[in-house]
């Protein structure tokens, strides 16, 4: 379940995805582009059209690594 790995803020036209577990931090470092806009020290600004794919990929990868 991703709620133990990320915090998600709905800002209306953008989402802020903040990884909170070491696994999620590592996943974001490996999979999100280096030029992804940041929010604060740890948040990533994500357009709503990309959010579903990002969360699906993260959930799939993190659940597979837990096995």
MILOGU-895814 format. One line per 10 residues: number of its first residue (from 1); their letters; for each residue x, y, z of N, C-alpha, C. Coordinates in pm, 1 decimal. Layout:
N
NUM> a> X Y Z X Y Z X Y Z; ...
END
This chain:
67
1> xxxxxxxxxx> 84.2 -118.5 0.0 0.0 0.0 0.0 88.3 124.3 0.0; 57.6 215.8 -87.7 143.1 332.5 -105.7 134.8 434.3 6.9; 30.2 430.9 87.1 16.5 532.7 192.3 130.7 527.3 293.0; 198.4 415.2 304.5 313.4 407.1 393.9 442.3 452.8 325.0; 434.5 480.7 194.8 552.5 519.9 118.9 550.8 665.2 71.6; 432.0 720.7 48.2 423.8 856.5 -5.4 313.3 936.7 61.8; 332.6 1066.2 59.2 229.4 1161.5 97.1 188.0 1232.4 -31.0; 58.2 1254.6 -49.2 8.4 1314.3 -172.2 -79.3 1433.5 -137.8; -48.3 1548.8 -196.9 -126.6 1670.4 -177.0 -188.7 1710.6 -309.2; -320.3 1730.1 -309.6 -392.7 1773.4 -428.4 -402.5 1925.2 -425.4
11> xxxxxxxxxx> -327.2 1990.1 -513.9 -329.7 2135.3 -521.5 -423.3 2187.5 -629.4; -508.6 2101.0 -682.8 -601.7 2141.9 -787.7 -544.0 2114.6 -925.1; -460.2 2204.7 -973.9 -402.5 2185.9 -1107.0 -272.5 2105.9 -1103.2; -220.4 2080.9 -983.6 -100.0 1999.1 -967.7 -115.4 1911.8 -843.1; -35.4 1807.2 -838.1 -23.0 1725.8 -717.4 120.6 1737.4 -668.5; 137.6 1726.9 -537.9 271.4 1720.1 -481.4 286.2 1582.1 -419.5; 377.3 1504.6 -475.8 405.9 1370.3 -428.5 533.9 1377.9 -345.5; 524.1 1338.1 -219.3 639.8 1342.2 -130.4 670.5 1201.1 -82.7; 782.2 1145.2 -124.9 819.3 1012.2 -76.1 859.5 1020.6 70.8; 810.2 925.8 151.4 840.6 928.5 295.0 916.1 804.8 341.9
21> xxxxxxxxxx> 923.6 702.7 259.7 999.9 583.4 297.0 1129.1 580.8 215.2; 1231.5 515.5 265.4 1355.8 504.3 187.9 1333.9 439.0 50.9; 1244.6 341.2 44.9 1215.9 273.5 -82.1 1153.6 370.8 -183.0; 1061.2 453.8 -137.1 995.6 549.9 -225.8 1091.7 660.0 -268.8; 1177.5 703.3 -179.0 1278.6 803.8 -214.7 1368.8 748.5 -324.0; 1413.1 625.8 -307.5 1498.0 560.9 -407.0 1424.2 545.7 -539.4; 1297.2 504.9 -533.6 1218.8 487.8 -655.5 1207.0 620.0 -730.9; 1176.6 727.2 -661.4 1163.7 858.4 -725.8 1296.0 901.5 -787.7; 1405.5 879.1 -715.5 1537.5 914.3 -769.1 1567.2 839.1 -898.4; 1523.0 715.5 -906.9 1551.7 631.7 -1023.5 1455.1 652.9 -1140.3
31> xxxxxxxxxx> 1329.5 690.1 -1112.0 1227.9 690.1 -1216.3 1175.3 827.2 -1258.4; 1186.5 927.4 -1174.3 1136.6 1059.7 -1212.7 1250.3 1138.4 -1278.0; 1218.9 1215.3 -1381.3 1323.9 1290.6 -1450.0 1396.5 1387.2 -1356.0; 1524.2 1409.6 -1384.1 1604.4 1500.7 -1301.8 1549.1 1642.6 -1301.7; 1478.9 1681.0 -1408.6 1427.0 1817.5 -1416.0 1283.1 1830.3 -1364.5; 1233.5 1728.3 -1295.1 1100.6 1737.1 -1234.8 1099.0 1852.3 -1135.2; 997.9 1937.4 -1146.1 988.4 2051.4 -1054.8 971.4 2001.6 -911.8; 1040.3 2063.4 -819.2 1036.8 2021.1 -679.3 953.5 2118.5 -597.8; 895.6 2066.9 -491.2 819.9 2147.8 -396.6 885.2 2127.8 -261.0; 949.5 2229.4 -211.7 1023.9 2214.8 -87.6 1144.7 2125.7 -109.1
41> xxxxxxxxxx> 1188.9 2064.9 -1.0 1310.3 1982.9 -8.3 1285.0 1844.6 -65.9; 1164.2 1790.6 -48.0 1143.5 1650.2 -84.0 1024.4 1623.2 -175.2; 940.8 1721.6 -202.1 821.4 1698.5 -282.9 846.9 1712.4 -432.2; 771.6 1637.4 -510.0 776.7 1643.6 -656.1 643.4 1696.9 -707.0; 648.3 1796.5 -793.9 527.3 1851.6 -854.1 491.2 1765.1 -973.6; 368.8 1711.0 -972.1 324.2 1617.0 -1075.6 194.1 1669.0 -1137.4; 188.9 1669.9 -1268.5 64.8 1703.7 -1336.7 -33.2 1587.7 -1321.4; -162.9 1619.1 -1305.2 -262.1 1512.9 -1285.3 -261.3 1405.8 -1393.7; -231.6 1442.1 -1517.6 -234.6 1343.0 -1627.1 -124.8 1237.2 -1613.3; -20.6 1264.8 -1535.8 88.1 1168.4 -1515.9 78.8 1093.2 -1383.7
51> xxxxxxxxxx> -2.5 1142.3 -1293.3 -4.7 1088.0 -1157.8 -41.6 940.2 -1153.6; -144.3 899.3 -1225.6 -188.7 760.1 -1223.0 -79.6 663.3 -1265.2; -10.5 695.5 -1373.7 97.1 607.9 -1421.5 212.3 601.8 -1322.1; 245.8 715.1 -1262.5 354.7 717.9 -1164.4 318.5 633.0 -1043.0; 198.8 651.9 -989.7 157.7 575.2 -871.6 146.4 426.7 -902.7; 96.3 394.1 -1019.9 83.9 253.2 -1058.6 221.6 188.6 -1070.2; 314.4 256.4 -1133.6 449.3 203.0 -1146.6 518.2 188.1 -1012.4; 502.1 288.8 -927.9 563.0 283.2 -795.1 503.8 168.4 -713.4; 372.7 155.0 -715.9 308.0 48.5 -639.8 352.7 -88.5 -688.0; 359.9 -105.7 -817.9 401.7 -232.6 -875.5 545.9 -265.6 -834.9
61> xxxxxxx> 634.3 -169.7 -851.4 775.3 -193.5 -819.9 797.9 -216.0 -670.7; 734.0 -136.7 -586.5 756.3 -150.1 -442.8 692.8 -276.9 -387.0; 579.4 -318.1 -442.9 519.3 -442.6 -394.7 601.4 -563.0 -440.2; 661.8 -556.0 -559.5 748.3 -664.1 -606.7 877.0 -674.1 -527.1; 928.8 -559.4 -482.2 1053.6 -561.4 -405.8 1030.7 -610.0 -262.4; 906.8 -605.5 -216.5 875.1 -651.0 -80.9 860.5 -802.8 -72.8; 853.3 -867.8 -186.9 833.8 -1012.9 -190.2 963.0 -1087.3 -171.0
END
